[in-house]
Amino acid sequence: MRLLLVDDEVELVSTLAERLSFRGIDADWVASGEEALKKAETETYDLAVLDVKMPRISGIKLKGMLEAKYPDMKFIFMTGHGSEDDFRTGSSKAYYLVKPINIEALISKINEVLKK
């Protein structure tokens, strides 16, 4: 399994990638939607973990752009706005985690999404 982590908070996203790597999960990270689009052109990813609110290209918009080119890619959103309950009533195809991200919750969500 290969993951792409996208968040404009460099410290957060680099730390998540490192912690996933310690658990045997291959994860690349980038700090913008533009970088994510470039990275996806040269690498194959099973899943992208996207920050909802980023400058220029939001996570929601980025999902649409990536999904159009890579229809088999799965997605999880991270957000610092709202609570997990706020997102439970949303689309059943959207998966959310609320910041600060708990690494065990992220791994659990990754496994859940990739099994579907």
C-alpha positions as CSV (number, residue, x, y, z in Angstrom):
1,M,0.0,0.0,0.0
2,R,1.2,3.5,-0.9
3,L,-0.1,6.7,0.5
4,L,0.2,10.3,-0.4
5,L,-0.2,12.8,2.5
6,V,-1.1,16.4,1.6
7,D,-1.2,19.2,4.1
8,D,0.2,22.8,4.1
9,E,1.4,22.2,7.7
10,V,4.8,20.8,6.9
11,E,5.6,19.7,10.5
12,L,2.4,17.8,10.8
13,V,2.5,16.1,7.4
14,S,6.2,15.1,7.6
15,T,5.7,13.7,11.1
16,L,2.7,11.7,10.0
17,A,4.7,10.2,7.1
18,E,7.5,9.4,9.5
19,R,5.2,7.7,12.0
20,L,3.5,5.7,9.3
21,S,6.9,4.6,8.0
22,F,7.8,3.3,11.5
23,R,4.7,1.1,11.2
24,G,5.7,-0.3,7.8
25,I,3.4,2.0,5.7
26,D,4.9,3.6,2.6
27,A,3.9,7.2,2.7
28,D,5.1,10.2,0.7
29,W,4.1,13.8,1.7
30,V,3.8,17.1,0.0
31,A,2.7,20.5,1.3
32,S,0.4,21.7,-1.5
33,G,-2.2,20.6,-4.0
34,E,0.1,21.5,-6.8
35,E,2.9,19.3,-5.4
36,A,0.3,16.5,-5.0
37,L,-0.7,16.6,-8.6
38,K,2.9,16.5,-9.7
39,K,3.8,13.6,-7.3
40,A,0.8,11.6,-8.5
41,E,2.0,11.8,-12.1
42,T,5.2,10.0,-11.2
43,E,4.1,7.7,-8.4
44,T,1.2,5.3,-7.9
45,Y,-0.9,5.7,-4.8
46,D,-3.7,3.6,-3.3
47,L,-4.9,6.4,-1.0
48,A,-4.5,10.1,-0.5
49,V,-4.9,11.8,2.9
50,L,-5.8,15.4,2.2
51,D,-6.2,18.4,4.4
52,V,-9.6,20.0,3.7
53,K,-8.4,23.6,4.0
54,M,-5.3,24.5,2.0
55,P,-4.3,27.6,0.1
56,R,-5.0,27.7,-3.7
57,I,-6.3,24.1,-4.1
58,S,-8.5,22.9,-1.2
59,G,-8.5,19.2,-0.3
60,I,-12.1,18.9,-1.7
61,K,-11.0,20.3,-5.1
62,L,-7.8,18.3,-5.1
63,K,-9.8,15.1,-4.5
64,G,-11.9,15.8,-7.6
65,M,-8.8,16.5,-9.7
66,L,-7.0,13.3,-8.5
67,E,-10.1,11.2,-8.8
68,A,-10.6,12.3,-12.4
69,K,-7.2,11.0,-13.3
70,Y,-6.9,8.1,-10.9
71,P,-10.4,6.6,-10.4
72,D,-9.1,3.8,-8.2
73,M,-7.5,6.1,-5.6
74,K,-9.2,6.3,-2.2
75,F,-9.3,9.4,0.0
76,I,-9.4,10.4,3.6
77,F,-9.8,14.1,4.7
78,M,-8.1,15.7,7.7
79,T,-9.6,18.8,9.1
80,G,-9.0,21.2,12.0
81,H,-12.5,22.6,11.7
82,G,-15.4,20.9,13.3
83,S,-15.7,17.6,15.0
84,E,-16.0,14.0,13.8
85,D,-19.7,14.1,14.5
86,D,-20.1,17.0,12.1
87,F,-18.9,14.7,9.3
88,R,-20.8,11.5,10.1
89,T,-23.9,13.0,8.5
90,G,-22.1,13.7,5.3
91,S,-21.4,11.6,2.3
92,S,-20.8,7.9,3.0
93,K,-18.0,8.0,0.5
94,A,-16.1,10.7,2.4
95,Y,-13.9,9.7,5.3
96,Y,-12.7,12.3,7.8
97,L,-10.3,12.6,10.7
98,V,-10.3,15.6,13.0
99,K,-6.9,17.2,13.9
100,P,-4.9,16.7,15.9
101,I,-4.5,13.4,14.2
102,N,-4.1,10.3,16.3
103,I,-1.8,7.9,14.5
104,E,-3.7,4.8,15.5
105,A,-7.0,6.3,14.4
106,L,-5.4,7.2,11.0
107,I,-4.1,3.7,10.5
108,S,-7.5,2.3,11.5
109,K,-9.2,4.6,9.0
110,I,-6.6,3.7,6.3
111,N,-7.3,0.0,6.7
112,E,-11.1,0.6,6.7
113,V,-11.0,2.7,3.5
114,L,-8.7,0.3,1.6
115,K,-10.9,-2.7,2.5
116,K,-14.0,-1.1,0.9
